[in-house]
């Protein structure tokens, strides 16, 4: 799919997001070719809108757990750095 086709498709699909204030999130996810949107607001990103782009919705907890399962040491190091910044 060309960049022009992705942007056209993104514009069409963004109208299907439940909350108009979330359209920019979907547009950024599509144009950025992301794998997941991380949010507590799952209801505003219906699966039928995300599936054609291979995007899934994950809660922040799911995202962190997935990172720990995929790359445990890297994820733990990142969490440690975040904790140090907040201290």
N, C-alpha and C positions, 0 to 999 in steps of 0.2 A: 504494500500500500504506500503510495507516495505521500509526501508531507501535505500536499494540497488535499488529497483524499482524506487523510487523517483529520485535518482541520475542519473540512466540510462535515465529516461524520461526527466529529466532536460537537459542532454547533447543533446538529440535529438531535443528538443524544442528550445534550445538556438541557434541552427543554423538557426532558422526561424526569429530571431530578425533582423530587418532591418539593424541596425548598429552593426558591429562586436565588436565595443568598448563598447556596452551595454550588451553583453552576460553575463558578470559577475553579472550584476544587476539582470537579470532574474534568473540566477542560484542561487544567494543568496536568492531571494524571494521564489523560489520553495523549496529550502532546509530548509529555515526558516519558512515555512508554513505561510507566511504573507497573509493578506487580500487585501492589496493594495500596489502598487508602486506609490510613490508620486514624480511627475516630471512635468516639463513644456513640456517635450519631449514625448508627447503622441503618435506621429506618429511611433516611433520606437518600440512600444510594441502593436502589433495587438491583437485585442480581441480574434481571433481564436487561438492564441498561449497561451493566459492567461486563457481563460475560462476553459480548462480541469483541471486547478489547483485552480479554484475558486479565482483567483486574478483579481483585477480591477486596472485601472490606474486612479489616481486622481491628479488634479493640486494641488499645495500647497494651493490655496484659497479654493478649494473644501474640502481638508483635514481639514483645520482649521474650516470651517463652519460645517462639519460633527462632529468634536469633540465638538464644542459648542452645537450642537443639542443633542448629546448623553450624555454628562456630562458637563453641562454648568459651574458649579462652579469649577470643577477640571480643565477644559480647561482655564477658566479665570485666575485662580491662576497660572497655568503654563505660560500663556502669560505674566502675571505680572512679574514673576521671570525672564523670558527671557528679558523683557524690562529693568529690573533693571541691568542685566549683561551688557547690551549694553550701559547703561548711563555712 
